Amino acid sequence: MMNRKILSIGFILILMISVLSACGNNNANETESTAAPKESETQEVESESARETVNIGSLKGPTSMGLVSLMDKTEKGESSHDYNFTMVTAADELLTQIISGDLDIAMVPANVASVLYNKTEGAVSVLNINTLGVLYIMESGESIQSIEDLKGKTLYLTGKGTTPEYVMNYLLDQYGLTAGDVTLEFKSEAAEVAAVLTEQEDAIGLLPQPFVAVAMSQNENLRIALDLTKEWDLVQGENTSSLVTGVTIVRNEFLEAHKDVINDFLAEYEASAEYTNTHIDEAAEMIASLGIVANALIAAQAITYCNITFINDEAMKTALSGYLQVLYAQNPESVGGSMPGDDFYFIQ
């Protein structure tokens, strides 16, 4: 068990440095209450006692976009438990709160989940994949139609030593391109990449959603040249890994004490993610009102490219473990030094 009192500041600092960040259910409760009718007052007491407070953290981006319906239901008192949501802009903020026990559940980059698992000696488990790839190659012209077309070009991107670089290196290698064939020029922020795309007519950039939607709204000449999620799938062959952006993790201490609550949450989260994908305009309004994206129009455009999903159980394990193996092959520290064990994956 993790105990915040025995965690040293040094340990947390080490963990933060290691982070390589780059996007049952309520019906069961109703069935139970109707299966054994009781006095209404008794039913209210039982329902109240069954509710738990769950502290949930997410990043301001695609992973939070899949949660907005559940956030809305929670605010209206329609969720099966009392979910307290916290949105932050940096993954290390979530990690320190998971370690301290201030958060029970968090949506984090896939490789960050593995890093945390290794650094805490297995104190967290992954519940589901919530977001697949959100990386897109952008240009104003028509010169890039495939990965091979990048040969001899300069690609502007962010994420030196993190997931975007590893993904690009993997794809270039799969197409027989070496480091000398394509120049990867790194910028500190996505906004800088977008600026280069605007200033240089022939520039090629790699951007994540929702920055892609923002950039396209500001520069009508920009187009999506390549979807790296699709490119990843094309080179997989018989492999079944996926390009994974975000996963949901839980503190095992909380999981062991409240497995029924976790099952409730997962059912509600799955419904929330489906709502975002099928009620785009309504979800976009929620996303904009929460400040995740500047306005509903951009949010609606981003949703269609964010690959918001809900993949759990064995399918999650297969897709995620394959992705982490690709990162591990390039740099073991990108996943925390070693591949996570089977206990990393929560199977219902």
N, C-alpha and C positions, 0 to 999 in steps of 0.2 A: 504494500500500500504506500502511496505517496503521501508524505506528511510535510506540509509547507514549513513547519518549524525546523525540520532537519535539512531542508534544501539550502545550500549555500548560494550566496550571490555569484560566486565564481562558476558554479555549475550552470546557472541560468545563462550567464554570459557566454559560456562555452557553447551551450545549445543554440543560442541566438546566432552566434557566428557560424555554426554548422548548417543553419537553415539555407537551403538553396531554393528560394521562392521564385518564381518567374518574373478560379472564372469560376399485438391485437389492436384493434381500432375502436372508434367511438361506437360503431354499430354493435360491437361485441358487448359494450357496456349496456347499450339499450336492450339487447337480447336478454342479458342477465337480469335486468330489472323487471322485464315483462314476464320472464319465465317463472318468477316467484313473487306474485303480487303481494304487496304489504301496504301498511298505512302510508299515506303520502308523506307524512312527516318523517317516518322511518326511512323512506326511500331517499329523501333529501339528505339526511345525515349520512347514509351509506355512500351516496354519490359524492358528497363533499369529502369524506374521508378517503375515497379512492383517488382523489386528485393529488398530483405531485407537482412541485415546482421544479422546473428544468431550466437551467441556464445555458443558452445557446449562443455561440459566436460565429460570425461569418465575415467574409471579406466584401468590401463594397465593389461589387461586380457581378459576373454571371452566377456565382454560387448563391448569392443573395436573391437574384432574380427568380430563381426557382422556389423561393420560400415565401414570396409576397402574399400569396393567397392564404397560407397558414398564418402569417403575421396578422393579416386582416381578420381572420376568424378568431385568433387569440384575443385581439383587441375588442372584438364583439362578444367575447365570452363563449364562443361556440366550439372551441378546441377541447379535446378530452383532458388536457392538463394545462397547467399554468406555465406557459413558455415565456421566459424573459429573453428577448433578443438583443444582441449587441453587434453592431457593425463597425468594423475598423478598416483601415487602409493598408496595414502591413501584417503579414503572417506572424511575425515574431510577437506581436501584441497578443495574438490568440494563444500562442505557445506558452507564454509565461502565465496566462490565466488558466490554461489547462493544467499546467504543472502545479500551480498553487491551489487548484480545486475550485477557483472562482467560476470556471466554466465546466459544464458536464459534457457538452457536445460542441464540436467546432467543424466548420467547413474550411478545409485548407488545401493547398496544392498537393498533388499526389505524392511527389517525392518528399515533401516536408513531413507528411504523415509517417513515411518510412524512417526519416531521420529521427523524429520524435520517439517512435517505437524503439529504435536502437539506443538512443540516449537515455531513455527511462527504463531500459531492460524489460520491455514488453508491457508497459503500464497503460497502453492505449490499443484499441482495436478499430479497424475500419468497418463502417456499417454499409456504405454504398458508394458507388461512383455517382456524383451529381452533375458533373460537366465533362464532356469529351473535349476534343480540340477546339480552341478558339483562335488559332493563329492563321493569318492570311497574308499572302504576298500580294502587294499592291503596286500598281504603276499607272501612268497616264496614257501610255501607248498600247501597242499590241505585240510587243516583242517577246513576252514571256507566255508561252503556252504549255510548257512542261518544265520539270526540274532541269533537264538537260540544257534548256535555253539560258540558264543562269551562267553557263560557262563563259569566262572572260568578263563577267559583269561584277559590279559592286552592289552588295545587298546591305542596306541600312537596317539595323535592328537594335533592340535592347536585350539585356539579359546575359551579359558576358559571364561565363562560368556557371550559367543556370540553364533551366529547361529549354528556352528558345534556342540557345546555342547547341545543346545536345541533340535536339530534334533536327535542326538543320544539318548538323554533321552526319547524323544517321542517314537522313534522306539523300544527302550528297553522295555518301559512300555507297548506298544502295544503287545509285545510278552511275557508279564508276567515276565520280568526280573527286578530286583530291583537294586538299586545303589550298593549293596553289591555283586551282582552276577558278575559284570563286572568292572574292574578297569580302569578308564579313566585317563591316565597319559598325562598331557599337556606339550607341548613344545612351545617355543616362536615363532618358525618359521617352515614353511613347510620343509625347507632344513634339519632341525634337525630330523624331523620324517623320512625323506628319508634316512638320515644317519643311524638311528637306524635299519631301514629295511635292510640296507646293512650289518651292523655289526653283527646283531643278526639273525641267520638263521630262528628262529621260531617266530620272531617279527611280530606283526600285527599292521598296521597303517591306519589312515584315512587321505587321501590327496585330495585336490581339483585339478581340471584341471586348467592350463596346467602342474602343478607339477607332476601329474600322468605320463604324457607322458615323461617328463624329467627324472623322476626316472626310468621308464622302459627302457629308452634309455641307462641309465648308469648301470643298473643291469638287465641282461637278465633273471634272475631267478624270478623276480617279476611278479605277475599276479594280475589282478583285480578279487577279490573274490566276492564283492557285490557292486552293483550300488544302492546307497541310494535313487535315484529318483524312481527306480523301486520298491524298498522296501516300500517307502512311498505310492506309488500307490496301492500296494498290501493290505495295512492295512486300506485304506480309506473306503472300503465297499461302502455304498451308498453316502458317502460324495464326494464332487467334488473339494476339495482343491488340490493344487499341491505344490510340493517342489519347491519354487521359489528362485532363487539366485539374479537376477538383474532386475531392472525396470528403466523406463525412466521417469523423472519428469520435470516439467516446472514451471517457476515462473508464478503465475496467472496474475500478472500485464502484463507480455508479452503475455500470452495466450489471455487475453481479448482484447488486442490491435491488435493482429495479428493472429486471429484464422485461417484465410485462409493460412497463412504461416505455421502454425502448421500442417494443413491438408496436405499441400505439403510435408513437412518434413516427416510425417508419411508414406506417400506413397513411398517416396524414401528410407526411412529406411527399410520398409518391403522388398522392392526389393533388397536392399543391404544384408539383412540377408539371403534371399533366395539364393543370389549369393554365399555367403560364404558356404552355405550347399550343393550347387549343382555344384560349380566350385572349388572343394577343393584344387587342385594343384595351381590354379591361385591365389586363396585367400590366400593360405599358403605363397606364394611368397610375397604378399603384407604385410602380418602379420609380416614376418621376416624382411622385409625392414624397417618397422616402429619400429622395436625393441621390439615388444610385446612378441615374443617368439624368442629364440636364433637362430633357423634356420628353413627353410621351411619344412624339413622332420619332425621335432618335431611338428611344427604347424599343418601339415596335419594330424598327428596322433591325436593331441589334438582336432581338429575340430569335429571329429566323436563322441567325448565323452563330448563335452561342452554343448550340448542341447541348442544351439543358436536358438532362436525362435522369433516370433512376434505374441503376443496375445494381443488383445485390446478389447475395448467395454465391453459388458456384460460378455463374457468369461473371460476376465482379472479380472473383479470385483469379480466374483465367485471364481476363483482360488486363487487370492491374498488375499481376505478377509478371506478365510478359513485357509490359511497358517498363516496369522497374528494372527488369533484366537488361533491357536496352541501355538504360541510363547507367546501370552498374558496370556494364562492359566498357563504357567510355570513362567513367570516373566513379569508383566505389563510394567515395565520399558524397556523391550526389544523392545517395539513398541512405546515408548514415554509416557507411563502412562495410555493411554486409546486407545480404538479402533478408527481408523479414521472414519469420517462420510461419507455419500454418495458423498459429494462434493469432496472427495479425488480422485474419479475415473472419468477421463474424458471420456465421452461417445460421440462419433461423431454423 
